[in-house]
């Protein structure tokens, strides 16, 4: 999983499991006298794109005796309802303690990948790339942005540290559009080599900054006819990004204007969880046969 600090992720998974298990799974303790060897399968209950299988494997390896987990598909694969995604074999107690945390993460990430893939499919044949935003779950941004990449999207900045993005409040705070841009250019020259993007709401604002040497302009909630004018005005001097209220029904129309990027906050803040389930087998197969099945 490129871009994921595995050691840090292990710590977060441990915290997530501790939150759920507390001082013991009283249901498991109450209904099973022995920790029997069990076999289970994770099954997709809808069509979509899978992301987070390795994360699920890490969860199953955290809360008890080692489990034999085998991925039956890979992250980025398009799967169908009813398709087997993973097999798990070993301690039944451990499987049950890990189940919800593993499914929550796998379902969340696969939901993001699936929605991203729908947006990417919708702009197929254009040169427009689908971007995410910083509207992510605190402390889980790296996984959610990984899921966007898995679905075919492109990550915008990872945080406040890797790109200058001047928005409406920055402009007001700085005392105006030109002053904010000038200050940013001076900062970059003296301090850090980072790209600069500036949000505009009108064509007049775009006209003010198109020749300043910034890399990208964010067209915020701009009507399609004005976006077409903006593309003509930019003439390749700056990259153009559209943002604000873009849906699956409208994204194609925006992409056909010729903009470089469309950012969609919904990829991470509103993606439905991917529907999956984990089921124990009623009758175990001989050891090793489930994974090979």
C-alpha positions in Angstrom: 0.0 0.0 0.0 2.0 2.9 -1.3 2.0 6.0 0.8 0.9 4.2 4.0 3.1 4.2 7.1 2.6 0.5 8.1 4.0 1.0 11.7 1.6 3.9 12.3 -1.3 1.9 10.8 -0.5 -1.0 13.1 -0.9 1.4 16.1 -4.2 2.7 14.8 -5.6 -0.7 14.2 -4.6 -1.7 17.7 -6.4 1.3 19.1 -9.5 0.6 17.0 -9.6 -3.0 18.3 -9.1 -1.9 21.9 -12.0 0.5 21.5 -14.3 -2.3 20.4 -13.0 -5.2 22.6 -12.4 -3.3 25.8 -11.7 -5.8 28.6 -13.1 -8.7 26.7 -15.8 -9.9 24.1 -18.5 -11.0 26.5 -20.6 -12.5 23.7 -17.8 -14.8 22.7 -17.0 -15.6 26.3 -20.7 -16.5 27.0 -21.6 -18.6 24.0 -18.5 -20.7 23.3 -16.8 -23.0 25.8 -13.8 -23.8 23.6 -11.9 -21.8 21.1 -12.7 -24.0 18.1 -10.8 -23.9 14.8 -13.1 -22.1 12.4 -13.3 -21.1 8.8 -14.9 -18.0 7.4 -15.3 -16.1 4.2 -15.8 -12.4 3.4 -18.3 -12.0 0.6 -19.2 -9.0 -1.5 -22.9 -8.2 -1.4 -22.8 -5.6 -4.2 -20.9 -4.9 -7.4 -18.0 -2.4 -7.1 -14.2 -1.9 -6.5 -12.4 -3.4 -3.6 -9.9 -1.5 -1.5 -8.4 -2.3 1.9 -7.9 -6.1 1.8 -4.4 -5.8 3.2 -5.8 -3.6 6.0 -8.3 -6.3 6.8 -5.6 -8.9 6.9 -3.7 -6.7 9.4 -6.8 -6.4 11.6 -7.2 -10.2 11.7 -3.6 -10.5 12.8 -3.9 -8.3 15.8 -6.2 -9.6 18.4 -5.3 -13.2 19.1 -3.6 -16.3 17.8 -2.4 -16.0 14.1 -5.0 -16.5 11.5 -4.5 -17.9 8.0 -6.0 -15.1 5.8 -6.0 -15.5 2.0 -7.0 -12.7 -0.4 -9.1 -14.0 -3.3 -9.0 -10.7 -5.2 -6.7 -7.7 -5.1 -7.3 -4.0 -4.3 -8.6 -2.3 -7.4 -10.4 -5.3 -8.7 -13.9 -4.9 -9.8 -16.1 -7.5 -8.1 -19.6 -8.7 -8.3 -22.2 -9.4 -5.7 -21.7 -12.8 -4.2 -18.0 -12.9 -5.0 -15.6 -14.3 -2.4 -13.0 -11.6 -1.3 -11.1 -13.3 1.4 -10.9 -16.5 3.4 -10.0 -16.7 7.1 -9.1 -19.8 9.0 -8.0 -20.3 12.6 -9.2 -19.3 16.1 -12.9 -18.6 16.1 -12.6 -16.3 19.0 -10.0 -14.2 17.1 -12.1 -14.1 14.0 -15.2 -12.8 15.9 -13.2 -10.2 17.9 -11.7 -8.9 14.7 -14.7 -9.1 12.4 -16.4 -5.7 12.9 -13.2 -3.6 12.8 -12.0 -5.4 9.7 -15.3 -5.1 7.9 -15.7 -1.4 8.9 -12.4 -0.5 7.4 -12.8 -2.7 4.3 -16.3 -1.5 3.7 -15.3 2.2 4.1 -12.3 1.9 1.8 -14.2 -0.1 -0.8 -17.1 2.3 -0.7 -14.7 5.2 -1.5 -13.0 3.2 -4.3 -16.3 2.3 -5.8 -17.7 5.8 -5.8 -14.4 7.1 -7.2 -14.6 4.6 -10.0 -18.1 5.7 -10.9 -16.8 9.3 -11.3 -13.8 8.2 -13.3 -16.0 6.1 -15.6 -18.3 9.1 -16.1 -15.5 11.2 -17.5 -13.9 8.5 -19.6 -12.7 9.8 -22.9 -11.8 13.2 -21.6 -8.5 14.4 -20.3 -10.0 15.5 -16.9 -8.8 13.8 -13.7 -11.0 13.3 -10.7 -9.5 14.6 -7.5 -10.3 14.1 -3.8 -10.2 16.8 -1.1 -9.2 17.1 2.6 -12.8 16.2 3.7 -11.6 13.0 5.2 -11.9 11.2 8.6 -9.3 12.6 11.0 -6.4 10.1 11.5 -7.6 7.9 8.6 -6.9 10.2 5.7 -4.1 8.1 4.3 -6.3 5.1 4.0 -9.2 7.1 2.4 -6.9 8.7 -0.1 -5.4 5.4 -0.9 -8.9 4.2 -1.6 -9.4 7.1 -4.0 -6.2 6.1 -5.9 -7.4 2.5 -5.9 -10.7 3.6 -7.6 -8.8 5.5 -10.3 -8.8 9.0 -8.8 -5.9 11.3 -8.1 -5.0 12.7 -4.7 -5.1 16.5 -4.2 -2.8 17.7 -1.5 -2.4 15.4 1.5 -2.4 18.2 4.0 -1.7 21.9 4.6 2.0 21.2 4.2 2.5 20.1 0.6 0.7 22.8 -1.5 -0.3 26.4 -1.1 -4.1 26.6 -1.7 -5.4 30.2 -1.3 -9.1 30.2 -0.8 -11.7 32.9 -0.1 -10.9 33.2 3.6 -7.2 33.5 3.0 -7.9 36.2 0.5 -10.0 38.2 2.9 -7.4 37.7 5.6 -4.5 38.8 3.4 -6.4 42.0 2.2 -7.3 41.0 -1.3 -6.6 38.6 -4.2 -3.5 40.2 -5.7 -1.9 40.7 -2.3 -2.5 37.1 -1.3 -1.0 35.8 -4.5 2.0 38.1 -4.3 2.7 37.1 -0.7 2.5 33.4 -1.7 4.9 33.8 -4.6 7.3 35.7 -2.3 7.0 33.0 0.4 7.7 30.2 -2.2 10.7 32.1 -3.5 12.2 32.5 0.0 11.1 29.3 1.7 9.7 26.2 0.1 9.3 25.0 -3.5 5.6 24.1 -3.5 2.9 24.6 -6.1 0.4 27.4 -5.7 -3.4 27.1 -6.4 -5.8 30.0 -6.0 -9.6 29.9 -5.7 -11.6 32.3 -7.8 -15.3 32.8 -8.1 -15.5 35.0 -11.2 -13.8 35.4 -14.6 -12.6 38.8 -13.6 -10.7 37.3 -10.7 -9.2 34.7 -13.0 -8.1 37.5 -15.3 -6.2 39.1 -12.4 -4.0 36.1 -11.7 -3.7 34.0 -14.8 -0.3 35.5 -15.7 1.2 35.6 -12.2 3.1 32.4 -12.4 0.9 30.2 -10.2 0.3 26.6 -11.3 -3.5 26.1 -10.8 -6.7 28.0 -10.4 -9.8 26.6 -8.6 -13.0 27.6 -10.2 -15.4 27.5 -7.3 -19.1 26.9 -8.0 -18.8 28.5 -11.5 -21.5 27.8 -14.1 -20.5 25.6 -17.1 -20.7 28.5 -19.6 -18.3 30.5 -17.6 -16.0 27.5 -17.1 -15.8 27.3 -20.9 -14.7 31.0 -21.0 -12.2 30.3 -18.3 -10.6 27.5 -20.4 -10.3 29.8 -23.3 -8.8 32.5 -21.1 -6.3 30.2 -19.4 -4.9 28.9 -22.7 -2.6 26.5 -20.9 -1.0 29.2 -18.7 -2.5 27.6 -15.6 -4.2 24.3 -14.9 -7.9 24.6 -14.1 -9.8 22.7 -11.4 -13.6 22.7 -11.0 -15.1 22.3 -7.5 -18.4 22.7 -5.8 -21.6 20.6 -6.1 -20.4 18.2 -8.8 -22.4 15.1 -9.0 -22.3 11.9 -11.1 -25.1 13.3 -13.2 -23.2 16.6 -13.9 -19.5 15.6 -13.9 -19.4 14.7 -17.6 -20.7 18.1 -18.6 -18.0 19.8 -16.5 -15.3 17.5 -17.9 -16.2 18.3 -21.5 -15.4 22.0 -21.0 -11.7 21.0 -21.1 -10.7 21.6 -17.5 -7.8 19.6 -16.1 -9.3 18.5 -12.8 -12.6 18.1 -11.0 -12.4 17.8 -7.2 -15.2 15.9 -5.5 -15.5 16.1 -1.7 -18.2 13.4 -1.8 -15.6 10.8 -2.6 -14.6 10.7 1.0 -17.3 12.5 3.0 -20.3 10.9 1.5 -19.3 7.5 -0.1 -21.7 4.8 1.0 -20.1 1.9 2.8 -19.5 -1.1 0.5 -21.8 -3.9 1.4 -19.9 -7.0 2.6 -20.4 -9.8 5.1 -18.3 -12.3 6.9 -19.8 -15.8 7.4 -18.5 -18.8 9.2 -18.8 -22.1 7.3 -21.3 -24.5 8.9 -19.0 -27.4 8.1 -15.2 -26.9 7.9 -13.3 -28.1 4.9 -10.0 -30.0 5.5 -7.1 -27.6 6.4 -5.9 -25.6 3.4 -8.9 -26.5 1.2 -10.9 -23.3 1.9 -8.0 -21.1 0.7 -7.6 -23.1 -2.4 -11.4 -23.2 -3.1 
